[in-house]
Amino acid sequence: MSTNRVVVTGYGVTSPIGNTPEEFWNSLHDGKIGIKPITKFDASEIPVFNAGDIQDFPFDKYFVKKDTNRMDTYSLYAIYAAMEALENSGLNMEEEDRDRVGVIVSSGIGGLQELEDQIIRMHERGMKRIKPMFIPKALSNMGAGNIALKIGAQGVCKSVTTACASANDAIGEAFREIKFGLHDVVLVVLKLQSLRLVSVVLMLLQHFQQQRIQSVHQFHLIKTVMVLLWVKVQGFSLSKAWNMPKNVVLTSWLRLLVTVQTV
């Protein structure tokens, strides 16, 4: 079976260190730091005060005010990067077979801002006050859907959500679509999540849990070493008392140790 060669023909970016490929690359080259004090929410009650947030986002280039009523910030960032990549590639959608143009977006969680806002709204004002666009804004696949609507793509349209592997996963999916002739063009947007209080807290909880697991493992390691030393000492004394070979006594104690550790 013949396969196609896959190449990158355009790219766009929105990030804490630049909203154009040139600005992004120059910031990397110059060692510019995108980590700054958190300003999007009150971080006084959490042990994190700095984060990488997108600065000076050129909202007016592709959007109007009412777009924020039907799209989460997650989708706005994804659309912006896709439109920049499309422009950078020089691709003319009027000349393309729209059925063979696809969109694949990776995201760790999707419209987290909308999830947080509406859950707080429901808690404070009741379930009847939840906005009707809650689900369309919160779903993780709406990034891909909104891009497809924006550019008129009618091919594959899906979201890849595999935690921190989402970006690599999405690139691989797009590569396969073109490699085996299923599509001619695939826009791939690699995105994790928006900076929100709940996202920072979730990352902190994960970090604390990992620290706890490491501490437990270190405790078991210390306990195991202490028990092994004790077994060794007891093995010598018991071998003398029972008049048994040392290796037989040690083996018996080690079997008991393994049984206890397994339970």
N, C-alpha and C positions, 0 to 999 in steps of 0.2 A: 504494500500500500504506500502510495506517495504521500509525502508530508510537505508542509509549507515551512518556510523560514519565518521566524518571528522576530520583529525588530521594534524598538521603541521609537516612535516618530514625533512625540510631543510630550511635554511635561508642564505641570503647574504646581504651585505650592502655596499654602498659607500656614504660617508657623510663628512661634514666638520670636524668631530672628529674621523674619522676612516674609513678604507676601508676593514676591516674584522670584523666579529662579535666579535672576542675577543678584538680587538683594540677599537671598538665602545663601548663595555660594560665597559672596563677598563676606558675609557675616561669619561663615565657617572659616574662611581663609584668614580673617582678621582676629579670630578667637572671640567674637562677640558673645556675651552671655545673655540668654533669654530668660533666665530665672530672676524673677522680681517679686517684691512684696505682693501678696494677694489683695486685690481691691474689689473683686466681684462680690464678695460676701464678707461677713464679719468672722475673722479667723482668730479672735481673741480667746476662744474657749477650747481651741485645739492646739496641740504642740507642733503645728506646722504653720509657718508664716510666709513662706516663699513658694512659688510655683511657676511653671512655664505656661504663660497665657498669651494668646494671640493679641498683638497690639496693632492699633491703627488699621483695623480690617476695612478694606475698601468696599463697604456695603453698597454704595450707590452705583458701582460699576455694572452690576447685573441684577440688582433687586430694587424693589420699591417698598415703602413702609408696610403695606398690607401683606407682604410675603411673610412677615413675622407672625401673622395671625394663623397661618396654616402650615408653617414649617418651623421645626426646632432649629436651634443654632447649629446643631450637628449636621442637618441637611444643608443649611446655608453654606457652611464651610466646605462640604463635599461638592456642592454645585459650583462654587467659586473655583475650586481646584480643577474640576473637570472642564469648565469653560476655558480656563487658562491653558490647559493641556490641548484642548481642541484648537484654540487660536494659535498656539505655538506650533502645532503640527501642520497648519495650513490646510486641514481637511475641510472640504466643502460638502456639507450634508446633503445639499441639493443634487449632488452628483453621485452619491452613494446609494447602494441598495439598503434601505433602512431595515429590512428584515435580517440583514447580515451585519448589523451594527449592534453590539451589546454593551451592557453596563454591569460591572461587578464592584460592589463597595464592601470593604471590610470595616467592621466596627466591633469594639469590645462589648458595647452595651446599647448603643443607639441613642434615642432622644432622652438622655438622662435629665436634662434641664426641665423638660415638660413633665416627666415623671415626678420629680421632686416638687415642682410648683403645684401640680394638681393634687398630689397627696396632702400637702400642707393646706391647700384650699378646701379639700373635703373635710379635713380634721377641724378646721377653724369655722367653716361656714356651712357644712353639711354636704351630702352627696349630690343634692340637686343643683349645687353651684359649680360642679365640675364642667369645664368647657367642652362643647361638643366635638372639638377638633383634637381632643386629648389623645385618642388612639392613633389617628393618622400622623400626629406629630411625634409620638413616642416610639412607634415601631421601628426596629433597627433596619428593616428593609426599605423604609421610605426614603433613605438617602439615594439608593439606586433608582427607586421609582421616580423621584422628583427630577433626577438628572435625565432619565429617559424621556420624561415629559418635556423637559426644557429643550433638548436637542432633537427630539423626534425619533429616537432609537426604538426599534421594534423587535430587536433580537433578544437574546438572553438578558434577563434583568433580575439580579438576585443579590442578597447580602450574605457575606461570610462572617460568621461569628464563632471564632475558635480562640477566644481570649487573646493572649499576647502573640499567638501564632497567626492571627487573622490576616495580617498584611501579606506574609509569605504565602499563605493559603490562597488568597485572592489572586496574587500574581500567577501562581501555578494553575489556577482554574482558567484564567484568561489565556495563558500560554497554550493550554491544551485545546481551548476553543478554536484558536487560530491554527495551531500546529496541524490539527487533523481536519481542517477545512470546514468546520462548523460555522465560523464567522470570518469576516474580512477585517473587522475593526472591533476592538473591545476597549472601552474606557475603564480603567481600574483606579479606584480611589482608596487610598490607604489611610484609615482614620481610627483613632482609639475612642476618645470620649471628650466631652466638654468639661471644662473646669467648673465643678460645683462642690458645694459643701459635702454632699453625700458621697461624691466620688472620692474626695480626699479622706473622709472618715473610713470608707470601705477599704481604701489602700492601707490606712493606718491599722485597722483591725487585722488585715491580712499579715502585715508586718509583725504585729504583736503576737499573732498566732504562730508565725514561723519562729520567732524568738522563743516562745514557750516550748515548741516542739524540740528546738535545739537544746534548750535547757534540760528537758526531760531525757533526751538522748545522752547528754553529757552526764547526768545523774546516774543513768543506768550503766554507762561505761565505767564510771568511778565505782559504783556498787559491784559491778562484775569483777573489776580488778581486785577490789578488797576481798571479795568472796574467793577468788582464785588464789590469792595469797593465803587466806585462811585455810583453804582446802589443802594447799601445799604443806603448810605447817601441820595441820591435823593429819595429813597423810603420813608424814614421817612418824608422828607420835603413835597413830593407830597401827601403823605397820609394825612398830616395835611391840605394842601391847598385844596385837592379835597374831603376831608372828606371821604376817602376810607380806608378799612382795609389794614394794612401794607403788609400782605401776598399777597393780590391781586395785589398791585402795584409792588412788587418785582417779582412776577411771570411774569407779563407783560414785565418788563425790561429784565428778564432772557430769555424769548422767543425771544425778539429782539436780544439779544446777541448771542444766538445759531444760529439764522438766519444769522447774519453777519459773524460769524466764519465759518459757513458751506459754504457760498459763497466764 
